[in-house]
Amino acid sequence: MRVSRLFMATQREIPADAEIPSHQLMLRAGLIRKVASGIYSFMPLGYRTYRKVEAVIREEMDKAGAQELIMPALLPAEVYQESGRWEKFGPEMFRLSDRGGRSFCLGPTHEEPFTEAVRDTISSYKQLPVTLYQIQHKYRDEKRPRFGIMRGREFVMKDAYSFDVDEAGLSESYDTMYKAYRAIFDRLGLDYTVVDADSGAMGGSGSQEFMVKSEVGEDGICYCDECGYAANEEKAGCVTPAQDTADMLDIEKIHTPDVKTIDDLVGYMNCGADKFVKTILYNIDGKIVAAMCRGDRDINETKLANLYDATEMELAAFVDVERVTGAKVGFAGPVGLKEKIDIVVDSEVSVMRNFVVGADETDYHLKNVNIGRDFEATTIADIRNAVEGDVCPKCGKGRMKMARGVEVGHIFKLGTKYSKALNCVYLDKDGKSNLVVMGCYGIGVGRTLAAIIEQHHDDNGIIWPAEVAPYKAIVVPTKVNDEANMALAEKIYSDLAAAGVEVLIDDRNERPGVKFKDADLIGIPLRITVGRRAGEGIVEVKRRDSDEAVEMTADEAVAAAKEI
């Protein structure tokens, strides 16, 4: 391909709304173009790379025995209503009606349609197991689209679903997909970690995420070097410490004017944040709930939402807080509530003694409060975020460490959640009807592409692994008006193309520096510069991942490009 004909527009400046390297570089290199918030077009260079990622995924899925099909993106409401997820998805689901008034959605994920297809096709145990997959557009009305194609409202996912006769079969299918995912991400040159994860709206008995390590990752990873345990921070368990055996002291009301936050209290009362317990009110599907955790901890909203199987959860409105507590925001506590509501206490708080809470009265707190004596918990559960230094919940010996990551893949053991809801059954060898046991396996194609850039770039641009580079080599003649220079450049270009090497030739009448900057920005693995020694048949060869440029003959340069 001639760069003069390439549909590409590079940018020197960093776009103002691009926050992370992958987003910045994809826009600057002309790989994508923003259409609306969370919605992007892939330009030719970007789409070539996207298809390379897709090809790796497809090859490994096929190798693992999965069969590809394609489902519609526009789906009728009935199948989601049957599973109970029409409402469960909440405002993230794009809903619409046809001219006849029938309800549809733009598919956010496809468990239901796949289950329905298997239900209508398979009747006997002899037809199982089977794993089906597609590479398809998904749609979710993200509250805050960000980071380019990392978190968009339209995105492409490879989603696969396994169907087995029992849990043992599911475990085998799950393990097969686990190995396929490792092969995919290994081939794509990613440094990743596999972590235990929350199953979220997908449900099921267990799941794992494939997390690409990145300082700009939206997800927190908790891990233990002692035993190898790793989990998403939404899932990471917290060990309950030993019961504090101190004597219960008499409760005291303390005047704390304008002291609303934990930091304010620490300074005002001259003691550590671990002596305070904060009470935070949430609106969970229209129900006001109080959640309590230690002052130096944070509520894990995923854990709390899972306790209630919540569809929607948000912080309670100020008016609700003031109605329930009788106080301004910042003084909530469990003792003087004006309405009876659920009080969910973190397990760490349940073993504390003589802690400080809000008094449910503006400008006052209570000291020496104790659970059981001064108030009763509706539920005691692990509802806090794990923090650096926590005891490992798996081995009980190591201390937890924290890192950031980008989720590129997620695998679930769904069990019979969807087969039961949609009556997906098979007949066993005795003619008895049994529920099909399912697994679900997703990879974000665009997100994986962005994650590759996050881990493979420098100040000059992208450094594509050869497996996914849009072109493997670029020939750069420094003087397009010089006959010898262009003749050699054209010969190298023709030889590489004839050998099946995906190659560009930068035939633009631009300064060499401009061409070099563009080649580095778009990340072509090998640059062959045809310059002052063209008449001798000598060129300069430079790998994108190296600072070293080497002179060699044109034939040697062609051989080097073939090796890539």
FILO-659081 format. One record per residue (C-alpha): chain; x negated, y, z negated. Coordinates in steps of 0.5 Angstrom, whole numbers, padded with zeros to 4 digits. Each point is the difference from the previous one (the first is absolute). Layout:
# FILO-659081
A/X/Y/Z
...
//
This chain:
# FILO-659081
A/0000/0000/0000
A/-0003/0007/0002
A/0001/0005/-0006
A/0002/0005/0005
A/0006/-0004/0001
A/0001/-0002/-0007
A/0007/0003/-0003
A/-0004/0003/-0006
A/-0001/0006/-0004
A/-0005/0000/-0006
A/0000/0006/-0005
A/-0006/0003/-0004
A/0004/0002/-0006
A/0003/-0004/-0005
A/0008/0001/0001
A/0002/0004/-0006
A/0006/-0006/-0002
A/-0005/-0006/0000
A/-0002/-0002/-0007
A/-0004/-0006/0001
A/-0006/-0002/0005
A/0004/-0005/0004
A/0006/0005/0001
A/-0005/0006/0002
A/-0004/-0005/0004
A/0006/-0003/0004
A/0002/0007/0002
A/-0007/0003/0001
A/-0001/-0006/0005
A/0006/0001/0003
A/0003/-0007/-0002
A/0006/0002/-0002
A/0005/0006/0000
A/0005/0002/-0005
A/0007/0000/0003
A/0004/0002/-0007
A/-0002/-0001/-0007
A/-0002/-0008/-0001
A/0001/-0001/0007
A/-0006/-0001/0005
A/-0001/-0001/0007
A/-0006/-0004/0002
A/-0004/0003/0006
A/-0004/-0005/0005
A/-0007/-0001/-0004
A/0004/-0001/-0007
A/0005/-0005/0004
A/-0006/-0004/0002
A/-0003/-0001/-0007
A/0007/-0001/-0003
A/0001/-0006/0005
A/-0007/-0002/-0002
A/0003/-0001/-0007
A/0006/-0003/0002
A/-0004/-0005/0005
A/-0004/-0002/-0006
A/0006/-0001/-0005
A/0004/-0004/0006
A/-0006/-0005/0001
A/-0001/-0002/-0007
A/0008/0000/-0001
A/0000/-0005/0006
A/-0006/-0004/-0002
A/0004/-0001/-0007
A/0006/-0003/0003
A/0005/0006/0000
A/0004/0001/0006
A/0002/0007/0002
A/0006/0003/0002
A/0003/0007/0000
A/0006/0003/-0004
A/0004/0006/0002
A/-0001/0006/-0004
A/0007/0002/0000
A/0004/-0004/-0005
A/0007/-0001/-0002
A/0001/0001/-0008
A/0004/-0006/-0001
A/-0006/-0005/-0001
A/-0003/0005/-0005
A/0006/0001/-0003
A/0001/-0008/-0001
A/-0007/0000/-0003
A/0001/0006/-0005
A/-0005/0005/0003
A/0004/0005/0004
A/0001/0004/-0007
A/-0007/-0003/-0003
A/-0004/0004/0005
A/0003/0006/-0001
A/-0002/0007/0003
A/-0006/-0003/0004
A/0005/-0004/0005
A/0002/0003/0006
A/0007/-0001/0001
A/0005/0002/0006
A/0006/-0002/0003
A/0002/-0002/0007
A/0006/0004/0004
A/0004/-0006/-0003
A/-0001/0002/-0007
A/-0004/-0006/-0001
A/-0006/0001/-0005
A/-0007/-0002/0002
A/-0007/0002/-0003
A/-0007/0000/0003
A/-0004/-0006/-0002
A/-0004/0002/-0006
A/-0002/-0007/-0001
A/0003/-0007/0003
A/0001/-0005/-0005
A/0007/0000/0001
A/0000/-0001/0008
A/-0005/-0005/0000
A/0003/-0004/-0006
A/0007/0000/0005
A/-0004/-0002/0006
A/-0003/-0006/-0004
A/0007/-0002/-0003
A/0003/0000/0007
A/-0005/-0004/0003
A/-0003/-0005/-0005
A/0005/-0005/-0003
A/-0005/-0006/-0002
A/-0006/-0001/-0004
A/-0004/-0003/0006
A/0000/0007/0003
A/-0004/0003/-0006
A/-0004/0003/-0002
A/-0001/0006/0005
A/-0003/0007/0000
A/0003/0005/0004
A/-0003/0007/0001
A/0000/0007/0004
A/-0003/0006/0001
A/0005/0005/0000
A/0002/0007/-0002
A/0003/0002/-0007
A/0003/0006/-0002
A/0000/0003/-0007
A/0002/0007/-0002
A/-0006/0001/-0005
A/0001/0005/-0005
A/-0006/0003/0001
A/-0004/-0002/0007
A/-0007/0001/-0001
A/-0007/-0002/0003
A/0002/-0001/0007
A/0001/-0007/0002
A/-0001/-0002/-0007
A/0007/0001/-0003
A/0005/0002/0006
A/0007/0000/0001
A/-0001/-0004/0007
A/-0006/-0006/-0001
A/-0001/-0006/0003
A/-0001/-0007/-0004
A/-0001/-0007/0001
A/0005/-0003/-0004
A/0000/-0008/0000
A/0005/-0005/-0004
A/-0002/-0007/-0002
A/0006/-0005/-0001
A/-0001/-0006/-0004
A/0004/-0006/-0003
A/-0003/0001/-0007
A/-0005/0004/-0005
A/-0006/-0004/0002
A/0001/0001/0007
A/0001/0008/-0001
A/-0007/-0001/-0004
A/-0003/-0003/0006
A/0003/0005/0005
A/-0002/0006/-0005
A/-0007/-0003/0000
A/-0001/0000/0008
A/0002/0007/0000
A/-0004/0002/-0005
A/-0006/-0003/0004
A/0002/0003/0006
A/0000/0007/-0003
A/-0007/-0001/-0002
A/-0002/-0002/0007
A/0004/0006/0002
A/-0003/0005/-0004
A/-0007/-0003/0000
A/0000/0001/0008
A/0002/0007/-0001
A/-0006/0002/-0004
A/0004/0002/-0006
A/-0003/-0001/-0008
A/0007/-0002/-0003
A/0002/-0003/-0007
A/0006/-0004/-0001
A/0004/0002/-0006
A/0006/-0003/-0003
A/0006/0005/0001
A/0007/0002/-0001
A/0005/-0003/0004
A/0005/0006/0001
A/0006/0000/0004
A/-0002/-0006/0003
A/0001/-0004/-0006
A/-0003/-0007/-0001
A/-0004/-0004/-0005
A/-0007/0003/0001
A/-0004/0004/0005
A/-0007/0002/0002
A/-0003/0007/0004
A/-0006/0000/0004
A/-0003/0007/-0002
A/-0005/0003/0004
A/-0005/0004/-0005
A/0000/0008/0001
A/0000/0006/-0004
A/0006/0003/0003
A/0004/-0006/-0001
A/0007/0001/-0003
A/0000/-0006/-0004
A/-0004/-0002/-0006
A/-0003/-0007/-0001
A/-0002/-0002/-0007
A/-0005/-0006/0000
A/-0004/-0004/-0005
A/-0007/-0002/0002
A/0000/-0005/-0005
A/0005/-0005/0003
A/0001/0003/0007
A/0008/0002/-0002
A/0002/0006/0004
A/0007/0003/0001
A/0003/0007/0002
A/0001/0005/-0005
A/0008/-0001/0001
A/-0001/-0008/-0002
A/-0006/0000/-0005
A/0002/-0003/-0007
A/-0002/0004/-0006
A/-0002/-0004/-0006
A/0004/0001/-0007
A/-0005/0002/-0005
A/0001/-0003/-0007
A/0005/0003/-0005
A/-0002/0006/-0004
A/0001/-0002/-0007
A/0000/0006/-0004
A/0005/0002/-0005
A/0006/0004/0003
A/0000/0007/-0002
A/0006/0005/-0001
A/0002/0003/0006
A/-0001/0008/0000
A/0002/0005/0005
A/-0005/0005/0002
A/0001/0007/0003
A/-0003/0000/0007
A/0002/0006/0003
A/-0001/0000/0008
A/-0004/-0006/-0001
A/0003/-0005/0006
A/-0006/-0004/0003
A/-0005/-0005/-0003
A/-0006/0005/0001
A/0004/0005/-0004
A/0001/-0005/-0006
A/-0007/-0002/0000
A/-0002/0007/-0001
A/0005/0002/-0005
A/0000/-0006/-0004
A/-0007/-0002/0000
A/0000/-0007/0002
A/-0001/-0005/0006
A/0005/-0001/0005
A/0001/-0007/-0002
A/0004/0002/-0006
A/0005/0003/0004
A/0006/-0004/0004
A/0003/0004/0006
A/0007/-0001/0002
A/0002/0001/0007
A/0007/0000/0002
A/0002/-0003/0007
A/0006/-0001/0004
A/0000/-0007/0003
A/0006/-0001/0005
A/0004/0005/-0004
A/-0001/-0002/-0007
A/-0005/0004/-0005
A/-0005/-0004/-0003
A/-0006/0002/-0005
A/-0007/-0003/0001
A/-0005/0000/-0005
A/-0008/-0001/0001
A/-0006/0002/-0004
A/-0002/0008/0001
A/-0006/-0002/0004
A/0003/-0005/0004
A/0005/0001/0006
A/0007/-0003/0002
A/-0001/-0006/0005
A/0006/0002/0004
A/0000/-0006/0004
A/0000/-0004/-0006
A/0006/0004/-0003
A/0004/-0001/0006
A/-0001/-0007/0001
A/0003/-0001/-0007
A/0006/0003/0003
A/0000/-0003/0007
A/0001/0008/0002
A/0002/0002/0006
A/-0002/0007/-0001
A/-0004/0003/-0006
A/-0002/0007/-0002
A/-0002/0005/-0006
A/0007/0002/-0003
A/0002/0007/0002
A/-0001/0005/-0006
A/0007/0001/-0001
A/0001/-0007/-0002
A/-0006/0000/-0004
A/0002/0006/-0004
A/0007/-0004/-0001
A/-0002/-0006/-0002
A/-0006/0002/-0005
A/0003/0007/-0002
A/-0006/0003/0001
A/-0004/0004/0006
A/-0005/-0005/0004
A/-0006/-0002/-0003
A/0003/-0002/-0007
A/0003/-0006/0001
A/0000/-0006/-0004
A/0003/-0006/-0002
A/0003/0002/-0007
A/0005/0005/0001
A/0003/-0001/0007
A/0007/0003/0000
A/0002/-0006/0005
A/-0001/-0007/0000
A/-0004/-0002/0005
A/-0005/-0006/0002
A/-0007/0001/-0004
A/-0005/-0004/0004
A/-0007/0000/-0004
A/-0007/-0002/0003
A/-0002/-0006/-0004
A/-0006/0004/-0002
A/0004/0005/-0004
A/0004/-0006/-0003
A/-0006/-0002/-0004
A/-0002/0007/-0002
A/0001/0003/-0007
A/0002/0007/-0003
A/0000/0004/0007
A/0002/0007/0002
A/0006/0001/0005
A/0005/0005/0002
A/0005/0002/-0005
A/0006/0001/0005
A/0000/0007/-0003
A/-0004/0006/0004
A/-0006/0002/-0003
A/-0001/-0006/-0005
A/-0003/-0007/0000
A/0000/-0006/-0005
A/-0006/-0003/-0003
A/0000/-0007/-0003
A/0005/-0003/0005
A/0000/-0008/0000
A/0004/-0004/0004
A/0005/-0005/-0003
A/0001/0005/-0006
A/0001/0007/0003
A/0003/-0003/0007
A/0002/-0006/0004
A/-0003/-0002/0007
A/0005/-0002/0005
A/-0006/-0004/0003
A/-0007/-0001/-0001
A/-0004/-0001/0006
A/-0007/0002/0004
A/0002/0006/0003
A/-0007/0004/0000
A/-0005/0001/0005
A/-0007/-0004/-0001
A/-0006/0004/-0001
A/-0007/0000/0000
A/-0003/-0005/-0005
A/0007/-0003/-0002
A/-0001/-0008/-0002
A/0001/-0004/0006
A/0007/-0003/0000
A/-0003/-0007/0003
A/-0006/-0002/-0003
A/0000/0005/-0007
A/-0007/0001/0000
A/-0002/0005/0006
A/0002/0007/0000
A/0004/0003/0006
A/-0003/0004/0005
A/0003/0005/0005
A/-0001/0002/0007
A/0005/0003/0006
A/0002/-0004/0006
A/0004/0000/0006
A/0005/-0006/0001
A/0000/-0003/0007
A/0003/-0007/-0001
A/0005/-0003/-0005
A/0002/-0007/-0001
A/0006/-0002/-0004
A/0003/-0007/-0003
A/0007/0002/0002
A/0003/-0007/-0003
A/0008/-0001/0002
A/0002/0008/-0001
A/0002/0001/0007
A/0002/-0007/0002
A/0004/0000/-0006
A/0004/0006/0002
A/0000/-0001/0007
A/0002/-0008/-0001
A/-0006/-0002/0004
A/0000/-0008/-0002
A/-0003/-0006/0003
A/0002/-0007/0000
A/-0005/-0005/-0004
A/-0001/-0007/0002
A/0005/-0002/-0004
A/0005/0005/0003
A/0000/0004/-0006
A/0001/0008/0001
A/-0006/0004/-0003
A/-0002/0007/0001
A/-0006/0002/0004
A/-0006/0002/-0004
A/-0003/0007/0003
A/-0007/0004/0000
A/-0001/0007/0003
A/-0007/0003/0003
A/-0001/0007/0003
A/-0005/0004/0003
A/0000/0007/0001
A/-0003/0001/0007
A/-0001/0007/0000
A/-0002/0000/-0007
A/-0005/-0005/0001
A/-0003/0004/0006
A/0000/0006/-0005
A/-0004/-0004/-0005
A/-0005/-0002/0005
A/-0002/0007/0001
A/0000/0002/-0007
A/-0005/-0005/-0001
A/-0004/0001/0006
A/-0001/0007/0002
A/-0006/0006/-0002
A/0000/0007/0001
A/0000/0000/0007
A/0006/-0005/0001
A/0003/-0007/0001
A/-0005/-0006/0000
A/0004/-0005/0003
A/-0001/-0008/-0001
A/-0001/-0003/0007
A/0006/-0004/-0001
A/0004/0006/0000
A/-0003/0005/0004
A/0004/0003/0005
A/-0006/0000/0005
A/-0007/-0004/-0002
A/-0005/0005/0004
A/0000/0007/0003
A/-0005/0002/0005
A/-0002/0007/-0001
A/-0003/0003/0006
A/-0003/0007/-0002
A/0000/0003/0007
A/0006/-0002/0004
A/-0003/0005/0006
A/-0007/-0004/0000
A/0001/-0005/0005
A/-0005/-0005/-0003
A/0003/0001/-0007
A/0007/-0002/0003
A/-0002/-0005/0004
A/-0003/-0004/-0006
A/0006/0001/-0004
A/0005/-0002/0005
A/-0004/-0007/0001
A/-0001/-0001/-0008
A/0008/0001/0000
A/0002/-0004/0006
A/-0005/-0006/-0003
A/0003/0000/-0007
A/0007/0001/0003
A/-0001/-0006/0005
A/-0003/-0004/-0006
A/0007/0001/-0004
A/-0003/0005/-0005
A/0005/0006/-0002
A/-0004/0006/0002
A/0001/0007/0001
A/-0004/0005/0004
A/0000/0007/-0002
A/0000/0003/0007
A/0002/0007/-0003
A/-0004/0006/0002
A/-0001/0002/-0007
A/-0007/0001/-0004
A/-0003/-0006/-0003
A/0002/0002/-0007
A/0007/0000/0001
A/0000/-0007/0003
A/-0004/-0003/-0006
A/0005/0004/-0005
A/0006/-0003/0004
A/-0003/-0007/0000
A/-0002/0000/-0007
A/0007/0003/-0002
A/0004/-0006/0004
A/-0005/-0005/-0003
A/-0002/-0004/0006
A/-0005/-0005/-0003
A/-0006/0001/0006
A/-0002/0006/0003
A/-0004/-0001/0007
A/-0003/0007/0001
A/-0003/0001/0007
A/-0005/0006/0000
A/-0006/0003/0002
A/-0003/-0007/0002
A/0005/-0002/0004
A/-0004/0000/0006
A/-0005/-0006/-0003
A/0007/-0004/-0002
A/-0001/0002/-0008
A/0006/0001/-0004
A/0001/0002/-0007
A/0004/-0005/-0004
A/0003/0002/-0007
A/0005/-0004/-0004
A/0005/0004/-0004
A/-0001/-0004/-0007
A/-0008/0002/0001
A/-0004/0007/0000
A/-0005/-0003/0004
A/0000/0001/0008
A/-0004/-0005/0004
A/-0003/0001/0007
A/0001/-0006/0005
A/0001/-0002/0007
A/0007/0000/0003
A/0000/-0007/0001
A/-0002/-0001/-0008
A/0006/0005/-0002
A/0005/-0004/0004
A/-0002/-0006/-0004
A/0000/0003/-0006
A/0007/0003/0001
A/0002/-0008/0002
A/-0002/-0002/-0007
A/0005/0004/-0003
//
